[in-house]
Amino acid sequence: MNLKETLIADELDLPDDFFKNIQKYKEHLFKWNKIHNLTGAKNEAMVDEFIHDAVYPVSFLPKVNSLMDIGTGAGFPGMILALALPDTQVTLVEPLMKRASFLQFIKADLGLDNVRVVKKRVQDMEDENFDLITSRAVTDTKILLDLSKNFRDEHSKLLFYKGEKVFEELEDDVTMNYKIIETQNRHYLLLGEDL
């Protein structure tokens, strides 16, 4: 199955222009990646896997007005979620210039009014509350909880894209309520006080 067939089979509720925008995103990613090495995903199959991985949580996430993605990199998961959730204001936090420039270019090229790119480390940002905070392949859960503390309140949810180590990480004094949504290649850790 190709990416579109897989996402249709997952019964994700995606906007009409999602696949057109994803195609443009992929074309730009391959061009930029040759020069700037934005991501380890070098071929279409790997990029499609990353996209599927990024967007799958749309199947179980509550509707949110604001989202912050910590360490977006080349756009996984934040930019992909922004394409899937056009009514959500998405803040992409990425300290590396080449990646932040790529994200800014995608925002402009696709006319994404719901995206804000912040070229900073999350520790250097002004405090602000978000409904949902996401992160993939940045650091362990305990450190992510610490990094995100100035950007959430008791109603905020956190979604961390994890591997099998998530179970070990949860033993480290995680006091929030959580759910783990397991798929073949990914463990999605959803945290929040009102889960």
C-alpha positions as CSV (number, residue, x, y, z in Angstrom):
1,M,0.0,0.0,0.0
2,N,1.2,3.5,-0.7
3,L,1.0,6.3,1.8
4,K,-2.4,7.6,0.6
5,E,-3.9,4.1,0.7
6,T,-2.5,3.4,4.2
7,L,-3.9,6.7,5.6
8,I,-7.3,6.0,4.0
9,A,-7.2,2.5,5.5
10,D,-6.5,4.1,8.9
11,E,-9.7,6.1,8.5
12,L,-8.0,9.4,9.4
13,D,-10.1,12.5,9.0
14,L,-7.7,14.6,6.8
15,P,-8.4,17.9,4.9
16,D,-9.0,17.8,1.2
17,D,-5.6,19.4,0.3
18,F,-3.6,17.1,2.6
19,F,-2.2,14.8,-0.1
20,K,-1.4,17.6,-2.5
21,N,0.4,19.5,0.3
22,I,2.2,16.3,1.4
23,Q,3.4,15.8,-2.2
24,K,4.8,19.3,-2.4
25,Y,6.4,18.9,1.1
26,K,8.1,15.7,0.0
27,E,9.4,17.3,-3.2
28,H,11.0,20.2,-1.3
29,L,12.3,17.9,1.4
30,F,14.2,15.7,-1.1
31,K,15.7,18.8,-2.8
32,W,16.8,20.5,0.5
33,N,18.0,17.2,2.0
34,K,20.6,16.7,-0.8
35,I,22.2,20.0,0.2
36,H,21.4,20.5,3.9
37,N,21.0,16.9,5.3
38,L,17.7,17.8,7.1
39,T,16.7,14.2,8.0
40,G,18.0,10.7,7.9
41,A,15.0,9.6,5.7
42,K,16.6,9.6,2.3
43,N,14.1,7.8,0.1
44,E,10.4,8.0,-0.5
45,A,9.5,4.8,1.5
46,M,11.3,6.1,4.6
47,V,9.7,9.6,4.3
48,D,6.3,8.1,3.8
49,E,6.9,6.0,7.0
50,F,7.8,9.2,8.9
51,I,4.7,10.9,7.6
52,H,2.4,8.1,8.5
53,D,4.1,7.9,12.0
54,A,3.6,11.7,12.4
55,V,0.0,11.9,11.3
56,Y,-1.4,8.6,12.8
57,P,-2.3,10.3,16.2
58,V,-5.0,12.3,14.4
59,S,-7.0,9.1,14.8
60,F,-7.0,9.4,18.7
61,L,-6.2,13.0,19.6
62,P,-8.8,15.4,20.9
63,K,-9.5,18.5,19.0
64,V,-7.1,21.3,20.0
65,N,-6.7,25.0,19.2
66,S,-3.0,25.2,19.8
67,L,-0.1,22.8,19.5
68,M,3.7,23.2,20.1
69,D,6.2,20.7,18.6
70,I,9.5,20.6,20.5
71,G,12.5,20.0,18.2
72,T,10.6,19.7,14.9
73,G,13.6,19.0,12.7
74,A,12.5,18.6,9.1
75,G,8.9,18.7,10.2
76,F,8.2,15.4,12.0
77,P,5.7,15.4,13.5
78,G,4.8,19.2,13.8
79,M,4.6,20.2,10.1
80,I,2.8,17.0,9.2
81,L,0.3,17.6,12.0
82,A,-0.1,21.3,10.8
83,L,-1.1,20.0,7.4
84,A,-3.5,17.5,8.9
85,L,-5.0,20.0,11.4
86,P,-5.6,23.3,9.5
87,D,-7.8,24.7,12.3
88,T,-5.0,24.2,14.9
89,Q,-2.4,26.9,15.5
90,V,0.9,25.0,15.3
91,T,4.2,26.4,16.7
92,L,7.3,24.6,15.4
93,V,10.3,25.0,17.7
94,E,13.6,24.2,16.0
95,P,16.9,25.7,17.0
96,L,19.0,24.7,13.9
97,M,19.0,27.4,11.2
98,K,18.9,25.0,8.2
99,R,15.9,23.2,9.5
100,A,14.1,26.3,10.7
101,S,14.7,27.9,7.3
102,F,13.2,24.8,5.6
103,L,10.1,24.9,7.8
104,Q,9.7,28.6,7.1
105,F,10.0,27.9,3.3
106,I,7.3,25.2,3.5
107,K,5.0,27.5,5.5
108,A,5.4,30.2,2.8
109,D,5.2,27.9,-0.2
110,L,2.1,26.1,1.0
111,G,0.5,29.2,2.5
112,L,0.1,27.8,5.9
113,D,-1.5,30.5,8.1
114,N,-1.7,28.1,11.0
115,V,2.1,27.6,11.3
116,R,4.6,29.7,13.3
117,V,8.3,28.7,13.2
118,V,10.4,29.6,16.2
119,K,14.2,29.3,15.7
120,K,15.1,28.8,19.3
121,R,15.7,26.1,21.8
122,V,12.5,25.6,23.8
123,Q,14.3,26.7,27.0
124,D,14.8,30.1,25.4
125,M,11.1,30.8,24.5
126,E,8.7,33.1,26.4
127,D,6.2,31.2,28.6
128,E,3.0,30.4,26.7
129,N,0.2,27.8,27.1
130,F,-0.6,25.2,24.5
131,D,-3.4,22.7,24.4
132,L,-1.1,20.0,23.0
133,I,2.7,19.6,23.2
134,T,4.3,17.1,20.9
135,S,7.9,15.8,20.5
136,R,9.6,13.0,18.6
137,A,13.1,11.7,19.0
138,V,14.3,14.6,21.2
139,T,15.0,13.3,24.6
140,D,13.5,11.1,27.4
141,T,10.1,11.6,28.9
142,K,11.3,13.1,32.2
143,I,13.4,15.8,30.4
144,L,10.5,16.5,28.0
145,L,8.1,17.0,30.9
146,D,10.6,19.5,32.4
147,L,11.2,21.3,29.1
148,S,7.4,21.7,28.5
149,K,6.4,22.8,32.0
150,N,6.2,26.5,31.2
151,F,4.0,25.8,28.1
152,R,1.2,23.9,29.7
153,D,-1.5,24.1,32.3
154,E,-3.7,21.4,33.9
155,H,-5.8,21.1,30.7
156,S,-2.9,20.6,28.3
157,K,-2.1,17.2,26.8
158,L,1.4,16.0,25.8
159,L,2.1,13.5,23.0
160,F,5.5,12.0,22.8
161,Y,6.5,9.7,20.0
162,K,8.4,6.9,21.6
163,G,9.9,3.4,21.1
164,E,9.8,0.5,23.4
165,K,11.9,2.3,26.1
166,V,8.8,4.2,27.0
167,F,7.9,1.7,29.6
168,E,11.3,2.1,31.4
169,E,10.9,5.9,31.1
170,L,7.5,5.8,32.8
171,E,9.0,4.2,35.9
172,D,11.0,7.5,36.4
173,D,8.5,9.4,38.6
174,V,5.9,10.2,35.9
175,T,3.0,11.4,38.1
176,M,0.7,12.5,35.3
177,N,-2.1,10.3,33.9
178,Y,-1.1,8.6,30.7
179,K,-2.0,6.2,27.9
180,I,0.2,4.3,25.6
181,I,-1.1,3.8,22.1
182,E,0.9,1.0,20.5
183,T,1.3,0.4,16.8
184,Q,3.7,-1.9,15.0
185,N,6.6,0.5,14.9
186,R,5.7,3.2,17.5
187,H,4.5,3.8,21.0
188,Y,2.6,7.0,21.3
189,L,2.7,8.3,24.9
190,L,-0.3,10.6,25.6
191,L,-0.2,12.4,29.0
192,G,-2.6,14.7,30.7
193,E,-4.3,15.3,34.0
194,D,-7.8,14.6,32.5
195,L,-7.2,11.4,30.6
